[in-house]
Amino acid sequence: MPIVAQSTETTDWVSRFADEVIEESERRAPGKPVVVASGLSPSGPIHLGNLREVMTPHLVADEIRRRGHQVRHLISWDDYDRYRKVPAGIAGVDESWAEHIGKPLTSVPAPAGSAYPNWAEHFKAAMVASLGELGVEFDGISQTAQYTAGVYRDQVLHAVTHRAEIDAILDQYRTKKAPAKQSQKPVDEAELEAAEGSGAASEDDGSSGAGSIGYFPYKPYCGNCEKDLTTVTAYDDDSTELTYSCTACGFSETVRLNEFNRGKLVWKVDWPMRWAYEGVIFEPSGVDHSSPGSSFQVGGQIVGIFGGKQPIGPMYAFVGITGMAKMSSSRGGVPTPADALRIMEPQLLRWLYARRRPNQSFKIAFDQEIQRLYDEWDKLDAKVAEGSALPADVAAHSRAVGTAGGELPRTARALPYRTLASVADITAGHEDQALRILSELDPSDPLTALDEARPRYDKAEAWINTHVPADQRTVVREQPDAELLKSLDEASQQSLRLLLDGLAEHWSLDGLTHLVYGVPKVQAGFPADATPKELPPEIKTAQRTFFALLYHLLVGRDTGPRLPTLLLAVGQERVRGLLGE
């Protein structure tokens, strides 16, 4: 069933942008579908920073759909961009790939062992699969297909005819500071090169080297080596005859631009051309586009040459990873949406993007912080169910759990992620043991099959197996620590006796939680259910000491999984043996 729109009662950022976009679309293109856009370059792994380029317009497009409007979300695959450099850390890729630098991404071989025909398709496929899991509906456009089929021929000829006007716009910025290097918009590969002062800076704005005819907004790919290390040396406006030479292999040829399809407009002209061609109303851009001379700012002037207008577009901030530096798509080893979806459900990942305004940075946790994020999500889920959540939080939750087309698949029994992770850690892949433990969490409503806890259980297990270091994994003792048990003073022995005496009666997650926290209270002469406000500060110290003793006796360490979960996992009989009964 479609999800009912929340827009009339919410003030979240998605609703506000949807209002603006609908109004602007009716002004520019009345009666036509609203067009929002994203651009992704499959130059390497498409990471979680790039995902913001998609999720921002997706959430706005989805809100527009909820209101009954037709909308197209275009994802432009910039697969006709040049291959800039060999990304580090990608399996099956070594420095031999450097021979392909300068070719279109679709002309570069895929990494060794890939099932895909070229570099671009290899990295595109992983992103498409992740977007499907996230419920993102889009129309994909391959720029290789567009350019090589001559779809933009009229636009190319128009840009070349008006190259002096374009050059005059670009010239306003050429003496200004280069754009900030902190970029998350992968389509700005060429802009980054220009900022770095590389030899391919000409792809950024079309300025040419020695022997050229001056500014030219179109870059041919060489007919011999396929690289874009070319210089246009002659052009005739009447016949459209274009002559270029290649500095990589020495090849040169003369072609007619009105029938030539092996090249593309330089980036700062290409992007605004597409705004006009597709009628884009809304497209976000990374923080680097706020700098003088950035492609979004310059494009806002160049788009008029093509008879179009600049889209509404918020600047979006960085997405970080807990414990990792800023992400870069041209380097390998950065987490992708697929990496995140292996350890978290789509709803949680959607929520992380929906709850923060585009200009707010945030982090995605691959470490212990993921457990806290899941706790926060589950609390919100409960508040929404009981009707006590704030309107903006209700809106973010609604956008996370589904789209205008319906809810995303979800875990039937959403048990706490930290509990599932502890169970997966302790049982080390033994599903029968995992089911035994999980079925004892709530004796009044026992889990009858592990599938009820999936896919969340599988995500938690994947996190344990891939992101928790081996020395932090939990290994239960095979035999009691006889030496430690003999050395215990009377108070410690009493604490263990109180715990053991209460095991049978409290054998559930809630019961054991009450028991392990209650033992130090009872020893100090307080009721087991006394609240922290009713207790002196030293009770917390006593609890920590008691917990450390239990961890040492059960797993030989100072810490470990939450004790109630650990006790359930070890099993009542084995707990009694390890605690010296």
Secondary structure by P-SEA (a helix, b strand, c coil): ccccccccccccaaaaaaaaaaaaaaaccccccbbbbbbbbccccccaaaaaacaaaaaaaaaaaaabbbbbbbbbccccccccccccccccccccccccccccccccccccccccccaaaaaaaaaaaaaaaacccbbbbbaaaaaaaccaaaaaaaaaaaaaaaaaaaaacccccccccccccccaaaaaaaaaccccccccccccccccccccccccccccccccccccccccccccbbbbbbccccccccccccccccccccaaaaaaaaaaaacccbbbbcccccccccaaaaaaaaccccccccccccbbbbbbccccccccccccccccaaaaaacccaaaaaaaaaaccccbbbbbbcccaaaaaaaaaaaaaaaaaaccccaaaaaaaaaaacccccccccccccccaaaaaaaaaaacccaaaaaaaaaaccccccccccccccaaaaaaaaaaacccccccccccccccaaaaaaaccaaaaaaaaaaaaaccccccaaaaaaaaaaaaaaaacccccccccccccaaaaaaaaaaaaaaaacccccccccaaaaaaaacaaaaaaaacc
